[in-house]
Amino acid sequence: VKNNVTGKVSGIIAESGIVYLTGLNMGDQLSVNWGDAQACTFLADSLLAKSSDSIACRH
């Protein structure tokens, strides 16, 4: 998981789909990639504001 604002890696995803994220701020846009192709993006706002435990990716 790459933070498109900072350019840094902000998390990892296990094969089972469990996600570990760190260092997020409101307004951060994140990209999830499998291999070299971008799979989807999402905003950190929904996770931080609601303490949500699910991520909805946009293709």
Jmol script that loads the backbone (N, CA, C; Angstrom):
load data "model"
ATOM      1  N   VAL A   1       0.857  -1.166   0.000  1.00  0.00           N
ATOM      2  CA  VAL A   1       0.000   0.000   0.000  1.00  0.00           C
ATOM      3  C   VAL A   1       0.900   1.223   0.000  1.00  0.00           C
ATOM      4  N   LYS A   2       0.742   2.082  -1.010  1.00  0.00           N
ATOM      5  CA  LYS A   2       1.573   3.279  -1.133  1.00  0.00           C
ATOM      6  C   LYS A   2       0.748   4.526  -0.838  1.00  0.00           C
ATOM      7  N   ASN A   3       1.314   5.426  -0.052  1.00  0.00           N
ATOM      8  CA  ASN A   3       0.694   6.708   0.237  1.00  0.00           C
ATOM      9  C   ASN A   3       1.057   7.649  -0.908  1.00  0.00           C
ATOM     10  N   ASN A   4       0.073   8.068  -1.696  1.00  0.00           N
ATOM     11  CA  ASN A   4       0.337   8.914  -2.864  1.00  0.00           C
ATOM     12  C   ASN A   4       0.715  10.339  -2.482  1.00  0.00           C
ATOM     13  N   VAL A   5       0.454  10.755  -1.243  1.00  0.00           N
ATOM     14  CA  VAL A   5       0.813  12.094  -0.776  1.00  0.00           C
ATOM     15  C   VAL A   5       2.284  12.144  -0.381  1.00  0.00           C
ATOM     16  N   THR A   6       2.730  11.152   0.395  1.00  0.00           N
ATOM     17  CA  THR A   6       4.113  11.142   0.874  1.00  0.00           C
ATOM     18  C   THR A   6       5.051  10.369  -0.041  1.00  0.00           C
ATOM     19  N   GLY A   7       4.491   9.479  -0.870  1.00  0.00           N
ATOM     20  CA  GLY A   7       5.307   8.637  -1.732  1.00  0.00           C
ATOM     21  C   GLY A   7       5.899   7.438  -1.015  1.00  0.00           C
ATOM     22  N   LYS A   8       5.527   7.246   0.244  1.00  0.00           N
ATOM     23  CA  LYS A   8       6.077   6.153   1.047  1.00  0.00           C
ATOM     24  C   LYS A   8       5.101   4.991   1.147  1.00  0.00           C
ATOM     25  N   VAL A   9       5.643   3.823   1.466  1.00  0.00           N
ATOM     26  CA  VAL A   9       4.812   2.655   1.727  1.00  0.00           C
ATOM     27  C   VAL A   9       4.158   2.849   3.086  1.00  0.00           C
ATOM     28  N   SER A  10       2.828   2.700   3.132  1.00  0.00           N
ATOM     29  CA  SER A  10       2.074   2.918   4.371  1.00  0.00           C
ATOM     30  C   SER A  10       1.410   1.662   4.896  1.00  0.00           C
ATOM     31  N   GLY A  11       1.631   0.523   4.237  1.00  0.00           N
ATOM     32  CA  GLY A  11       1.008  -0.688   4.728  1.00  0.00           C
ATOM     33  C   GLY A  11       1.314  -1.895   3.878  1.00  0.00           C
ATOM     34  N   ILE A  12       0.854  -3.025   4.361  1.00  0.00           N
ATOM     35  CA  ILE A  12       1.004  -4.286   3.648  1.00  0.00           C
ATOM     36  C   ILE A  12      -0.320  -5.038   3.708  1.00  0.00           C
ATOM     37  N   ILE A  13      -0.503  -5.931   2.748  1.00  0.00           N
ATOM     38  CA  ILE A  13      -1.711  -6.751   2.688  1.00  0.00           C
ATOM     39  C   ILE A  13      -1.290  -8.209   2.635  1.00  0.00           C
ATOM     40  N   ALA A  14      -1.834  -9.010   3.531  1.00  0.00           N
ATOM     41  CA  ALA A  14      -1.549 -10.436   3.541  1.00  0.00           C
ATOM     42  C   ALA A  14      -2.376 -11.133   2.464  1.00  0.00           C
ATOM     43  N   GLU A  15      -1.966 -12.324   2.099  1.00  0.00           N
ATOM     44  CA  GLU A  15      -2.711 -13.085   1.092  1.00  0.00           C
ATOM     45  C   GLU A  15      -4.151 -13.327   1.522  1.00  0.00           C
ATOM     46  N   SER A  16      -4.398 -13.355   2.819  1.00  0.00           N
ATOM     47  CA  SER A  16      -5.753 -13.581   3.328  1.00  0.00           C
ATOM     48  C   SER A  16      -6.622 -12.330   3.243  1.00  0.00           C
ATOM     49  N   GLY A  17      -6.000 -11.171   2.879  1.00  0.00           N
ATOM     50  CA  GLY A  17      -6.749  -9.932   2.750  1.00  0.00           C
ATOM     51  C   GLY A  17      -6.660  -9.018   3.956  1.00  0.00           C
ATOM     52  N   ILE A  18      -5.995  -9.465   5.016  1.00  0.00           N
ATOM     53  CA  ILE A  18      -5.812  -8.614   6.194  1.00  0.00           C
ATOM     54  C   ILE A  18      -4.824  -7.509   5.849  1.00  0.00           C
ATOM     55  N   VAL A  19      -5.164  -6.271   6.256  1.00  0.00           N
ATOM     56  CA  VAL A  19      -4.354  -5.101   5.915  1.00  0.00           C
ATOM     57  C   VAL A  19      -3.774  -4.491   7.184  1.00  0.00           C
ATOM     58  N   TYR A  20      -2.491  -4.121   7.143  1.00  0.00           N
ATOM     59  CA  TYR A  20      -1.852  -3.383   8.223  1.00  0.00           C
ATOM     60  C   TYR A  20      -1.428  -2.042   7.653  1.00  0.00           C
ATOM     61  N   LEU A  21      -1.945  -0.941   8.227  1.00  0.00           N
ATOM     62  CA  LEU A  21      -1.627   0.412   7.765  1.00  0.00           C
ATOM     63  C   LEU A  21      -0.988   1.200   8.895  1.00  0.00           C
ATOM     64  N   THR A  22      -0.102   2.129   8.539  1.00  0.00           N
ATOM     65  CA  THR A  22       0.561   2.959   9.541  1.00  0.00           C
ATOM     66  C   THR A  22       0.869   4.340   8.978  1.00  0.00           C
ATOM     67  N   GLY A  23       0.930   5.333   9.857  1.00  0.00           N
ATOM     68  CA  GLY A  23       1.346   6.676   9.470  1.00  0.00           C
ATOM     69  C   GLY A  23       0.380   7.425   8.578  1.00  0.00           C
ATOM     70  N   LEU A  24      -0.924   7.196   8.729  1.00  0.00           N
ATOM     71  CA  LEU A  24      -1.908   7.848   7.874  1.00  0.00           C
ATOM     72  C   LEU A  24      -2.374   9.169   8.464  1.00  0.00           C
ATOM     73  N   ASN A  25      -2.689  10.111   7.584  1.00  0.00           N
ATOM     74  CA  ASN A  25      -3.248  11.403   7.965  1.00  0.00           C
ATOM     75  C   ASN A  25      -4.496  11.671   7.140  1.00  0.00           C
ATOM     76  N   MET A  26      -5.379  12.522   7.664  1.00  0.00           N
ATOM     77  CA  MET A  26      -6.559  12.921   6.901  1.00  0.00           C
ATOM     78  C   MET A  26      -6.097  13.505   5.566  1.00  0.00           C
ATOM     79  N   GLY A  27      -6.788  13.162   4.493  1.00  0.00           N
ATOM     80  CA  GLY A  27      -6.461  13.663   3.167  1.00  0.00           C
ATOM     81  C   GLY A  27      -5.506  12.791   2.378  1.00  0.00           C
ATOM     82  N   ASP A  28      -4.903  11.795   3.026  1.00  0.00           N
ATOM     83  CA  ASP A  28      -3.990  10.908   2.309  1.00  0.00           C
ATOM     84  C   ASP A  28      -4.766  10.024   1.338  1.00  0.00           C
ATOM     85  N   GLN A  29      -4.231   9.880   0.138  1.00  0.00           N
ATOM     86  CA  GLN A  29      -4.789   8.962  -0.849  1.00  0.00           C
ATOM     87  C   GLN A  29      -3.817   7.802  -0.970  1.00  0.00           C
ATOM     88  N   LEU A  30      -4.343   6.589  -0.904  1.00  0.00           N
ATOM     89  CA  LEU A  30      -3.504   5.400  -0.921  1.00  0.00           C
ATOM     90  C   LEU A  30      -3.796   4.556  -2.149  1.00  0.00           C
ATOM     91  N   SER A  31      -2.756   3.910  -2.660  1.00  0.00           N
ATOM     92  CA  SER A  31      -2.885   2.998  -3.793  1.00  0.00           C
ATOM     93  C   SER A  31      -2.537   1.593  -3.339  1.00  0.00           C
ATOM     94  N   VAL A  32      -3.355   0.646  -3.743  1.00  0.00           N
ATOM     95  CA  VAL A  32      -3.092  -0.761  -3.466  1.00  0.00           C
ATOM     96  C   VAL A  32      -2.626  -1.385  -4.768  1.00  0.00           C
ATOM     97  N   ASN A  33      -1.491  -2.071  -4.712  1.00  0.00           N
ATOM     98  CA  ASN A  33      -0.913  -2.672  -5.915  1.00  0.00           C
ATOM     99  C   ASN A  33      -0.653  -4.154  -5.709  1.00  0.00           C
ATOM    100  N   TRP A  34      -0.888  -4.907  -6.768  1.00  0.00           N
ATOM    101  CA  TRP A  34      -0.503  -6.303  -6.823  1.00  0.00           C
ATOM    102  C   TRP A  34       0.473  -6.411  -7.973  1.00  0.00           C
ATOM    103  N   GLY A  35       1.715  -6.761  -7.695  1.00  0.00           N
ATOM    104  CA  GLY A  35       2.731  -6.770  -8.736  1.00  0.00           C
ATOM    105  C   GLY A  35       3.035  -5.349  -9.167  1.00  0.00           C
ATOM    106  N   ASP A  36       3.144  -5.118 -10.471  1.00  0.00           N
ATOM    107  CA  ASP A  36       3.468  -3.793 -10.994  1.00  0.00           C
ATOM    108  C   ASP A  36       2.236  -2.968 -11.352  1.00  0.00           C
ATOM    109  N   ALA A  37       1.059  -3.571 -11.330  1.00  0.00           N
ATOM    110  CA  ALA A  37      -0.153  -2.873 -11.756  1.00  0.00           C
ATOM    111  C   ALA A  37      -0.911  -2.289 -10.565  1.00  0.00           C
ATOM    112  N   GLN A  38      -1.415  -1.053 -10.718  1.00  0.00           N
ATOM    113  CA  GLN A  38      -2.251  -0.455  -9.673  1.00  0.00           C
ATOM    114  C   GLN A  38      -3.610  -1.122  -9.701  1.00  0.00           C
ATOM    115  N   ALA A  39      -4.077  -1.569  -8.553  1.00  0.00           N
ATOM    116  CA  ALA A  39      -5.358  -2.249  -8.490  1.00  0.00           C
ATOM    117  C   ALA A  39      -6.483  -1.305  -8.075  1.00  0.00           C
ATOM    118  N   CYS A  40      -6.226  -0.420  -7.097  1.00  0.00           N
ATOM    119  CA  CYS A  40      -7.265   0.504  -6.662  1.00  0.00           C
ATOM    120  C   CYS A  40      -6.673   1.597  -5.779  1.00  0.00           C
ATOM    121  N   THR A  41      -7.496   2.613  -5.504  1.00  0.00           N
ATOM    122  CA  THR A  41      -7.104   3.701  -4.608  1.00  0.00           C
ATOM    123  C   THR A  41      -8.206   3.919  -3.578  1.00  0.00           C
ATOM    124  N   PHE A  42      -7.844   4.488  -2.439  1.00  0.00           N
ATOM    125  CA  PHE A  42      -8.833   4.865  -1.436  1.00  0.00           C
ATOM    126  C   PHE A  42      -8.281   6.005  -0.597  1.00  0.00           C
ATOM    127  N   LEU A  43      -9.182   6.707   0.086  1.00  0.00           N
ATOM    128  CA  LEU A  43      -8.799   7.816   0.951  1.00  0.00           C
ATOM    129  C   LEU A  43      -8.705   7.340   2.395  1.00  0.00           C
ATOM    130  N   ALA A  44      -7.716   7.837   3.115  1.00  0.00           N
ATOM    131  CA  ALA A  44      -7.540   7.473   4.519  1.00  0.00           C
ATOM    132  C   ALA A  44      -8.633   8.070   5.396  1.00  0.00           C
ATOM    133  N   ASP A  45      -9.286   9.130   4.928  1.00  0.00           N
ATOM    134  CA  ASP A  45     -10.279   9.844   5.739  1.00  0.00           C
ATOM    135  C   ASP A  45     -11.341   8.926   6.331  1.00  0.00           C
ATOM    136  N   SER A  46     -11.888   8.032   5.523  1.00  0.00           N
ATOM    137  CA  SER A  46     -12.969   7.171   6.002  1.00  0.00           C
ATOM    138  C   SER A  46     -12.485   6.235   7.101  1.00  0.00           C
ATOM    139  N   LEU A  47     -11.263   5.783   7.011  1.00  0.00           N
ATOM    140  CA  LEU A  47     -10.718   4.908   8.045  1.00  0.00           C
ATOM    141  C   LEU A  47     -10.443   5.665   9.335  1.00  0.00           C
ATOM    142  N   LEU A  48      -9.887   6.865   9.211  1.00  0.00           N
ATOM    143  CA  LEU A  48      -9.508   7.645  10.389  1.00  0.00           C
ATOM    144  C   LEU A  48     -10.714   8.253  11.098  1.00  0.00           C
ATOM    145  N   ALA A  49     -11.687   8.737  10.342  1.00  0.00           N
ATOM    146  CA  ALA A  49     -12.840   9.422  10.930  1.00  0.00           C
ATOM    147  C   ALA A  49     -13.810   8.467  11.619  1.00  0.00           C
ATOM    148  N   LYS A  50     -13.998   7.302  11.053  1.00  0.00           N
ATOM    149  CA  LYS A  50     -15.005   6.372  11.559  1.00  0.00           C
ATOM    150  C   LYS A  50     -14.414   5.185  12.302  1.00  0.00           C
ATOM    151  N   SER A  51     -13.109   5.106  12.351  1.00  0.00           N
ATOM    152  CA  SER A  51     -12.451   3.917  12.907  1.00  0.00           C
ATOM    153  C   SER A  51     -12.987   2.668  12.221  1.00  0.00           C
ATOM    154  N   SER A  52     -13.177   2.771  10.929  1.00  0.00           N
ATOM    155  CA  SER A  52     -13.718   1.673  10.135  1.00  0.00           C
ATOM    156  C   SER A  52     -12.716   0.530  10.061  1.00  0.00           C
ATOM    157  N   ASP A  53     -13.227  -0.666   9.919  1.00  0.00           N
ATOM    158  CA  ASP A  53     -12.340  -1.805   9.763  1.00  0.00           C
ATOM    159  C   ASP A  53     -12.438  -2.416   8.367  1.00  0.00           C
ATOM    160  N   SER A  54     -13.065  -1.688   7.445  1.00  0.00           N
ATOM    161  CA  SER A  54     -13.131  -2.171   6.068  1.00  0.00           C
ATOM    162  C   SER A  54     -12.689  -1.063   5.119  1.00  0.00           C
ATOM    163  N   ILE A  55     -12.148  -1.475   3.991  1.00  0.00           N
ATOM    164  CA  ILE A  55     -11.638  -0.537   2.991  1.00  0.00           C
ATOM    165  C   ILE A  55     -12.369  -0.789   1.682  1.00  0.00           C
ATOM    166  N   ALA A  56     -12.929   0.265   1.110  1.00  0.00           N
ATOM    167  CA  ALA A  56     -13.569   0.169  -0.199  1.00  0.00           C
ATOM    168  C   ALA A  56     -12.620   0.778  -1.223  1.00  0.00           C
ATOM    169  N   CYS A  57     -12.118  -0.047  -2.128  1.00  0.00           N
ATOM    170  CA  CYS A  57     -11.185   0.421  -3.155  1.00  0.00           C
ATOM    171  C   CYS A  57     -11.940   0.827  -4.409  1.00  0.00           C
ATOM    172  N   ARG A  58     -11.464   1.905  -5.053  1.00  0.00           N
ATOM    173  CA  ARG A  58     -12.013   2.345  -6.339  1.00  0.00           C
ATOM    174  C   ARG A  58     -11.018   1.963  -7.423  1.00  0.00           C
ATOM    175  N   HIS A  59     -11.524   1.370  -8.499  1.00  0.00           N
ATOM    176  CA  HIS A  59     -10.650   0.991  -9.621  1.00  0.00           C
ATOM    177  C   HIS A  59     -10.522   2.136 -10.582  1.00  0.00           C
TER     178      HIS A  59
END
end "model"
wireframe off; spacefill off
backbone 0.3
color backbone group
